[in-house]
Amino acid sequence: MLDTVKGSHFFLTPMVKQMQEKFNKYWIDYSLILSCATILDPHYKLNYVQHCFTTIYDTHASDFVQTILSNLKLLFDE
């Protein structure tokens, strides 16, 4: 989506920015439980969650993944 903002289709820029704002509004509060369940699912595992968060949050993805992993470790210790 960000490629469209910086690309040659300048007429799409306002619409893409509005869409990005709405996307960020709903996805900034990710679901910790669903992320943990995805990691525990044999089909997806941690690599899938890392890929998804990198796609969505780019440079901040590692912070989210670390939070998920620390919560999973706490759950396991419990």
N, C-alpha and C positions, 0 to 999 in steps of 0.2 A: 504494500500500500504506500509506503514511503517513497518508493521509486516513482509512483505516479505524481506525487507532490513535486518532486524534483525533475520530472521528465518534461518532455516537449508538449504535453497536453495540458497547458496552463489553465484551460477552462474547467478542468476537473479538480483543480487544487482546492477550491472552497468546499466542495462536496466531500472530498477525501478527508480534509481536516475535521469536518463535522462528524464524519463516520468514525474517525480515530478517537475523537473526544468521547463519543458514546461508548465505543469499545472499551476504552480505558476506564470509564465510569463503572462498568459492570464487571470487568475482569481484574481490576486492581485488588479486589477482595477475593482472592482465589480460595477455593475450598481445600482446606488442609486434609480433611477426611477423605475426599475423593482422590487427592494426590497420593495419600498413603495407600489407599486401596489399589490404585493403579500400579504403584511400585510392587505391591505384593501379588499382583496378578501375573501369572506365568507368561502370558502373552505379551506384556508390555515392559515391565521392569523399570528400573531407574533410568536407563538410557532414553526411553520414550518420554518420561517426564522432563528430563533435562533438555531434550530436543524441543519439546513444546514450550517450555518456559524461555528457552533461548530465542525461539521464534517470536514469542509474544513480548518479552521484556528486554531482550538483547543484553545489555551490559549488566542489568540488575538481576539476571536469572540466577546467578550463583547464590545470591542472598536468599532467594525464595527456596532454592533447592536445599541449602544448608539448614534453613528453618524446618523444612519437611523432614530431613534426615535426623535432626536433633530430636524432633518430636517422636519419630519412629523409634529411636533408641530409648527414649524415656518410656514409651509404651512397652517395648520389649523388656526393659529392666523391671517394670512394674509386674 
